[in-house]
Amino acid sequence: MLTDRDRLVKYGSIITVVVAAVLPFLTDNMFIINLLVLMLIAVIFASAWNLLAYSGQGSLGHAAFLGIGAYASTLIAAKAGIPPLVTVFLGGAVAAFIGILIGLTCVRLKEWFLAMVTFGFAIIVQTLTVSVLAPVSGGWDGIASPRIISASVAGYQTIEYYIVLAITLLSLFAIWYIMKSKVGLAFLAIRENELEARAAGIDPVRYRLLAFAMSAYLAGVAGALQIHHIGYLTPELYGAENSFWPITYVILGGLGTLIGPVIGTVVLTIIWEGLKETGMTFGRYVIIGVILILTIIFLPRGLVSLPEEIKAWREKRGRRAGTETQIPAK
């Protein structure tokens, strides 16, 4: 039986998909279309980080896999002549392979110890990209990346939008399926109580490694899509800012939920771009920081829990009003 929250998520998801599908028909503003594409890519990236957190692991350097997927996809497309729409998934596979290697060395670490390792790994990868790998990566100057759809094709930006939308929906469906499967239950069990999970026959190392690989794969796909959309790739993609954005999206929207990263990404993107239109620069970071702090204090489960919180507040207010109007017995 569906709860009120389940119904809200179900119908809200349907409405969101319908709106996303018709948006290009409502505007011919290419700036908006471009922004929507980047927003969808950010949803994939945030959802990838959220999947890792769902298994009880943390990452402060997920931009490493974002960049690895982007560089791998770009170089494969350039050297082998394979269409970017194919190399996007190959780039994700390379990111997943590297993720497995990292996981094999540190997956036994606790949450934030692992997070610090991933943060250091992102710095190492960026350093190698601009030094040892400079002959193929272009160093700090970067390299050109072929677009998903050639600019010579009429309406290429709209076509790209629908391709990215389809990949985003497939990614969310895959994460939903994982969360509802036995694998998802194992992730949840490990996150809640590792000792009890072991007693139930669940191997924490195996499932954490699996979560790490899945998360790195989706992050790599997101990075490849972003760079093939922009058309140019630089090592700035590995920057700490790109590692912290998905964390911000997920915490604002709702950690450990399917729809949370989507809500957080959409809301923060609208706020960020709205503040940009006012001419703000560094002030935007302050406002986003304040929003994040207030969310953690007053909505620790994120914006996804807002309807439940409002309902609980109304019920509490109704009970209080009933108590105050009750006539005392004589």
Sequence and secondary structure as in RCSB ss.txt:
>XXXX:A:sequence
MLTDRDRLVKYGSIITVVVAAVLPFLTDNMFIINLLVLMLIAVIFASAWNLLAYSGQGSLGHAAFLGIGAYASTL
IAAKAGIPPLVTVFLGGAVAAFIGILIGLTCVRLKEWFLAMVTFGFAIIVQTLTVSVLAPVSGGWDGIASPRIIS
ASVAGYQTIEYYIVLAITLLSLFAIWYIMKSKVGLAFLAIRENELEARAAGIDPVRYRLLAFAMSAYLAGVAGAL
QIHHIGYLTPELYGAENSFWPITYVILGGLGTLIGPVIGTVVLTIIWEGLKETGMTFGRYVIIGVILILTIIFLP
RGLVSLPEEIKAWREKRGRRAGTETQIPAK
>XXXX:A:secstr
   HHHHHHHHHHHHHHHHHHHHHHH   HHHHHHHHHHHHHHHHHHHHHHHHHTT   S THHHHHHHHHHHHH
HHHHH   HHHHHHHHHHHHHHHHHHHHHHHTTS HHHHHHHHHHHHHHHHHHHHTTTHHHH GGG EE   SS 
TTSTTHHHHHHHHHHHHHHHHHHHHHHHHHSHHHHHHHHHHH HHHHHHTT  HHHHHHHHHHHHHHHHHHHHHH
HHHHHSEE GGGGSHHHHHHHHHHHHHH TT SSHHHHHHHHHHHHHHHHHHTT STHHHHHHHHHHHHHHHH T
T GGGHHHHHHHHHHHHHHHHHHHH     
